[in-house]
Amino acid sequence: MPLIDTHSHIDNSCFDLDRAKVMERAKTAGVTRQIMPAIQSKWWSRLKACCDSDCSLFPAYGLHPLYISQHQANDLLALETWLESEPAIAVGECGLDFYNVKFDQEKQHFYFEAQLGLAQQFELPVIIHARRSVEDVIHMLKNNRGLHGVLHSYSGSYEQAVKLIDLGFMLGFGGPVTSPHAKRLQRIIKRLPLDAIVLETDSPDQPDFNHLKERNEPAYLFDIALSISNLIGIEASKLATATSNNAEQLFNLPSIE
Ligand SMILES: [Zn+2]
């Protein structure tokens, strides 16, 4: 059952001691490829080195909204320069996180807008992090038409999902939807068209219900796929094929046979 993890951070130092084993387990579990979004400019070269070490890892470069206090204006220029010379599968992850009111929302808007501009400039998809901010993200995407990409770990409403799909975006689902407490999210995913869904682990964060409190890893995407296929009532292999095709199309990945 070939799967694509559309959101993995296994360049994170918490995998330094056993990354090769984590990769091996991922491949054994059927995870053929992983999309690896960036967090901060100082880690882009670490991310590049990690992706260079295995042809199933594809880097995206960007500035994560949760680290907004650490980004500096010249990081945006650095991102443009980096994208001119380094192969990238997408721009990201970028976006808006309003979970903590202390995060500077105005600064987040500025960096997100700039990265949407870079996605347009380099004709790349965009990987969006949106927590308690989906309405603002929709508004900004309406002002930046013609983009495509994914809202990772989708947590908005069904109506917002429909608007995002109309704007050319897919929705990423992973660990959170596997919780028995996630009734609202489960109702939403059941109503969504299969061609708008991609799967993700968000390793090392957001483990699925079978691995709560563990360090999450891409191999657990298998459990996520089983859980979601049960939820929406289709064969796991059908979900795997559909979501892998979606990810291939979204990120313009070479298909592997
Ligand atoms: Zn992430």
Residues whose N, C-alpha, C, O or C-beta is under 5 A from the ligand:
A	BS01	ZN	none
